[in-house]
Amino acid sequence: MSKVTELATAQLTPSPHNVLTIELLEADDMPAVVIVTWPLKPTVLHPRRFPDAAATAVKLFAEAATTLAGIKASRLL
Protein backbone atom coordinates (compact mmCIF):
# COMPACT_ATOMS: atom_id res chain seq x y z
CA MET A 1 0.00 0.00 0.00
CA SER A 2 1.26 3.48 -0.73
CA LYS A 3 0.29 7.00 0.26
CA VAL A 4 0.83 10.04 -1.98
CA THR A 5 0.88 13.49 -0.37
CA GLU A 6 0.97 16.58 -2.57
CA LEU A 7 3.65 18.87 -1.18
CA ALA A 8 3.15 21.70 -3.68
CA THR A 9 1.87 22.41 -7.16
CA ALA A 10 1.94 25.48 -9.40
CA GLN A 11 1.08 26.53 -12.90
CA LEU A 12 4.15 28.15 -14.47
CA THR A 13 2.22 29.91 -17.25
CA PRO A 14 -1.47 30.35 -18.12
CA SER A 15 -1.29 27.15 -20.20
CA PRO A 16 -2.75 24.15 -18.34
CA HIS A 17 0.15 22.08 -19.75
CA ASN A 18 2.76 23.95 -17.68
CA VAL A 19 2.00 22.55 -14.23
CA LEU A 20 4.83 21.55 -11.91
CA THR A 21 3.90 19.18 -9.06
CA ILE A 22 5.93 17.90 -6.09
CA GLU A 23 4.62 14.88 -4.15
CA LEU A 24 5.76 12.65 -1.30
CA LEU A 25 5.30 8.93 -1.99
CA GLU A 26 5.34 6.63 1.03
CA ALA A 27 5.12 2.92 0.26
CA ASP A 28 5.17 0.00 2.68
CA ASP A 29 7.84 -1.88 0.74
CA MET A 30 10.31 0.95 0.00
CA PRO A 31 11.72 4.14 1.53
CA ALA A 32 9.77 7.36 1.07
CA VAL A 33 10.63 9.37 -2.05
CA VAL A 34 9.82 12.83 -3.40
CA ILE A 35 8.48 12.91 -6.95
CA VAL A 36 8.83 16.05 -9.08
CA THR A 37 6.53 16.03 -12.10
CA TRP A 38 7.69 18.49 -14.74
CA PRO A 39 5.55 19.72 -17.65
CA LEU A 40 5.49 17.23 -20.52
CA LYS A 41 6.24 19.91 -23.10
CA PRO A 42 8.80 22.70 -23.00
CA THR A 43 7.63 25.93 -21.42
CA VAL A 44 8.15 28.78 -23.89
CA LEU A 45 8.34 32.25 -22.34
CA HIS A 46 9.05 35.75 -23.49
CA PRO A 47 12.21 36.98 -21.70
CA ARG A 48 10.11 39.52 -19.76
CA ARG A 49 7.93 36.72 -18.36
CA PHE A 50 10.82 34.46 -17.39
CA PRO A 51 11.52 36.10 -13.99
CA ASP A 52 7.92 35.48 -12.89
CA ALA A 53 8.03 31.83 -13.96
CA ALA A 54 11.40 31.35 -12.25
CA ALA A 55 10.05 32.93 -9.05
CA THR A 56 7.01 30.63 -9.18
CA ALA A 57 9.25 27.56 -9.48
CA VAL A 58 11.47 28.69 -6.59
CA LYS A 59 8.43 29.40 -4.39
CA LEU A 60 7.04 25.97 -5.28
CA PHE A 61 10.20 24.17 -4.18
CA ALA A 62 10.35 26.25 -0.98
CA GLU A 63 6.71 25.42 -0.21
CA ALA A 64 7.35 21.72 -0.83
CA ALA A 65 10.45 21.73 1.38
CA THR A 66 8.53 23.45 4.19
CA THR A 67 5.62 21.03 3.91
CA LEU A 68 7.99 18.05 3.90
CA ALA A 69 9.77 19.40 7.00
CA GLY A 70 6.43 19.57 8.79
CA ILE A 71 5.61 16.00 7.82
CA LYS A 72 9.05 14.82 8.98
CA ALA A 73 8.60 16.61 12.30
CA SER A 74 5.26 14.94 12.93
CA ARG A 75 6.29 11.39 11.96
CA LEU A 76 9.33 9.37 11.03
CA LEU A 77 10.26 9.18 7.37
C-alpha positions as CSV (number, residue, x, y, z in Angstrom):
1,M,0.0,0.0,0.0
2,S,1.3,3.5,-0.7
3,K,0.3,7.0,0.3
4,V,0.8,10.0,-2.0
5,T,0.9,13.5,-0.4
6,E,1.0,16.6,-2.6
7,L,3.7,18.9,-1.2
8,A,3.2,21.7,-3.7
9,T,1.9,22.4,-7.2
10,A,1.9,25.5,-9.4
11,Q,1.1,26.5,-12.9
12,L,4.2,28.2,-14.5
13,T,2.2,29.9,-17.2
14,P,-1.5,30.3,-18.1
15,S,-1.3,27.2,-20.2
16,P,-2.7,24.1,-18.3
17,H,0.1,22.1,-19.7
18,N,2.8,24.0,-17.7
19,V,2.0,22.6,-14.2
20,L,4.8,21.6,-11.9
21,T,3.9,19.2,-9.1
22,I,5.9,17.9,-6.1
23,E,4.6,14.9,-4.1
24,L,5.8,12.6,-1.3
25,L,5.3,8.9,-2.0
26,E,5.3,6.6,1.0
27,A,5.1,2.9,0.3
28,D,5.2,0.0,2.7
29,D,7.8,-1.9,0.7
30,M,10.3,0.9,0.0
31,P,11.7,4.1,1.5
32,A,9.8,7.4,1.1
33,V,10.6,9.4,-2.1
34,V,9.8,12.8,-3.4
35,I,8.5,12.9,-7.0
36,V,8.8,16.0,-9.1
37,T,6.5,16.0,-12.1
38,W,7.7,18.5,-14.7
39,P,5.5,19.7,-17.7
40,L,5.5,17.2,-20.5
41,K,6.2,19.9,-23.1
42,P,8.8,22.7,-23.0
43,T,7.6,25.9,-21.4
44,V,8.2,28.8,-23.9
45,L,8.3,32.2,-22.3
46,H,9.0,35.8,-23.5
47,P,12.2,37.0,-21.7
48,R,10.1,39.5,-19.8
49,R,7.9,36.7,-18.4
50,F,10.8,34.5,-17.4
51,P,11.5,36.1,-14.0
52,D,7.9,35.5,-12.9
53,A,8.0,31.8,-14.0
54,A,11.4,31.3,-12.2
55,A,10.0,32.9,-9.1
56,T,7.0,30.6,-9.2
57,A,9.2,27.6,-9.5
58,V,11.5,28.7,-6.6
59,K,8.4,29.4,-4.4
60,L,7.0,26.0,-5.3
61,F,10.2,24.2,-4.2
62,A,10.3,26.2,-1.0
63,E,6.7,25.4,-0.2
64,A,7.3,21.7,-0.8
65,A,10.5,21.7,1.4
66,T,8.5,23.4,4.2
67,T,5.6,21.0,3.9
68,L,8.0,18.1,3.9
69,A,9.8,19.4,7.0
70,G,6.4,19.6,8.8
71,I,5.6,16.0,7.8
72,K,9.1,14.8,9.0
73,A,8.6,16.6,12.3
74,S,5.3,14.9,12.9
75,R,6.3,11.4,12.0
76,L,9.3,9.4,11.0
77,L,10.3,9.2,7.4
